[in-house]
Amino acid sequence: MKQNHSGKKGRISYAASFFLVLSLILVIGIPVIFALHYLNRRPADAASETNPASSSTEEASGSFSEEEPAGQESSEQTSSEQESFEASSGQNSSEEELSEEELVRSQALSLLHSMTLKEKVGQMFFIRCPSENAAELAAEWQPGGYVLFASDFENKTPDEAAADIQSCQNSVRIPMLIGVDEEGGTVTRISRFSQYRDEPFLSPRDLYAKGGWDLIRSDTIEKCALLRGLGINVNLAPVCDVSTGSDDFIYERAFSNDAQEAAEYVSLVVSVMNDEGMGCTLKHFPGYGNNVDTHTGIAVDRRSLESFYENDFLPFIAGIEAGAGSILVSHNIMTCVDDSMPASLSPAVHELLREDLGFDGVIMTDDLIMDAITQYTDGSSAAVLAVLAGNDLLICSDPTVQLPAVIEAVKEGTISLEQVEESVLRILMWKLELNIIS
């Protein structure tokens, strides 16, 4: 009897255990199975969300896909917006400033896409204004700008000079940069004539000695007002060179032989010019030092790169940080970077300016007709080499030779159209920032 009773209890215990295990399987296993099933089908579900025809659920969200047929236009807009963002990323600016830069870039791109090859190449030339038929030449070549000299003002009243400048602007589709060297001191293209100012503007050195930073500021404001009144929108200043001695060619034009003082001067002048809406140009990169005059021959600078970083580059860096729109590159041979090519024609020097110093504005050459260049190469070759080196603007006095040479080099593939368009985009953006293009 005990054995039978024990067997019965064993059977009951076995049954209880069976149902307990089954219950555990049902309680734990079924949720696990559903979870695994859900996880396994998520990729398919995600894929089906991009295909409105895959299920009735996706049909409910089909409005997203119905915007897709705009296809290429939508893609181009996104690409343009991304390009605009990438151009402005990495800069320490507010969202509002970024938005403004993106708008300027978008306007410049729109204008760029409407231009012919001849017009694009024309924008890369900052031509010495001819003494005759200036408006006709501008109409023919549609240049980026004209550079004016003393002879363009000497025998004219302010009203006459302004009218001549306006007639040139009226002859082009895209308003021009109108530049002049009004540094003060030994370089005054306009104020040397009494009909424009009672006395010529003083040199930076003399200004500071007479009235310190306050006089530097007020002098810069007065220069901007005088130039604007004539229709000039770029002053090819300030001089950033650090002179090492009173016998240096650049001494009278340089602010100081102390790089830190020169940097402070440049920062102030650039900031004031920006406030006044006047284009500025930092010159003469990489720094003249005690080199000879490149108007009359080739200058070879054998200083170390370290010495440039410790001295000559400081005013340029200050000007870049202050927001300078352009930098002019000299014809000096900078042996520590390129011992064979003048800086203006050297890709290595331009790479240093872009990559190491972080300048993303307009780079221009000094005049390509100066002896330091004509002794090195002929005019048409100089223009092509200048573009290949990385210059955006070419200051030239022989556009009927140099401009066609660049056009032909683009057609032949020596210069890429992409490089030309990158330069023209910088130029157009500068013009928009200066309100030259409305």
Protein Blocks (a to p, Z undefined) as FASTA:
>chain_A
ZZmmmmmmmmmmmmmmmmmmmmmmmmmmmmmmmmmmmmmmmmmmmmmmmmmklpmklmmm
mmmmmmmmnmmmmmmmmmmmmmmmmmmgoiacdfklmmmmmmmmmmmmmmmmmpcfklmm
mmmpccdddfbhklmmmmmnopabdcddfklmmmpcfklmmmmmmmmmmmpmbdcddddd
debpjlcfklmpmklombacddfklmmmmnojmlmmmmmmmmmmmmmmnopabdcdddfb
dcfbfkbmklmmpmbfcfklmmmmmmmmmmmmmmnopacdddddebjkjaccfkloccdd
fbdfklmmmmmmmmmmmmmmnopabdcddfbdcfklomkbcfklmmklmmmmmmmnopab
dcddddfkbmklmmmpcfklmmmmmmmnopabdcdfblmlmmmmmmmmmmnomacfklmm
mmmmmmmmmmmmnomaZZ
